[in-house]
Every structure is written in C-alpha cells, then in structure tokens.
Amino acid sequence: MTYALIVAPFAVLGLLAFAATARRPALRRRLAASVVTAVILVVLTVIFDNAMIAAGLFTYPDALISGIRVGLAPIEDLSYPIVAAFAVPAIAELLRPRRRVPPAPTDTETEPAR
C-alpha cells in the first residue's frame, strides 16, 4: 500500500467534515485559521522530516512514494498536516452543539395587554 493510499480515507473524511460545516457560522474565520495552521505545519514538517531522514532515523521505499520530494521528504508527507489543519476544526465544529435561535414572537405575544 502506498503512502498516498494510506492518507486517502482520512482526506475524504476530512473533506466531508469540512463540507458539512460549510454553512455554519464563522466559516471564513475557520478557513483562515486552517490555512495559517496548514502553512505552519507544512513548514515544520518539511524541516523536521528532512532533518530526521538526513539523520538516518527512517527512510521511504521508492516503490511506495510518488518520487516527488521536498528535500529528502516525499511530497506525500505533507498531506497529513494539510488534512489535519482542515479536518480537526471541521470535526470540532460538528461536535459543537448548535445554537438554538429563539422563535419569533407571535402576534398575540407582541400586542399590549388590554
């Protein structure tokens, strides 16, 4: 099984969770926070994956990766932090109870007492 196939189910679930929250309030704020988080996580992943691979802590078999690398790290390694940056806030939003909007007052509730 390739590394791309390993992340695929998580990416699909993350995309579904994100899509399910698209109509909830504060989408732009969550999206902006996810983009900033994804950029930071990708930069850290590139730095530390390259350091660990260069130190000989682990390797990636060529048959299991696409062959595209960022330094020594395969590009597939960047999918994990990207999926997490968008899926975790979406799942948290799905788990958060929705605020109930109070019903609008009826005509009898708005008329003054006689």
Secondary structure, 3 states (H helix, E strand, C coil): CCHHHHHHHHHHHHHHHHHHCCCCCCHHHHHHHHHHHHHHHHHHHHHHHHHHHHCCCCCCCHHHCCCCEECCEEHHHHHHHHHHHHHHHHHHHHHCCCCCCCCCCCHHHHCCCC
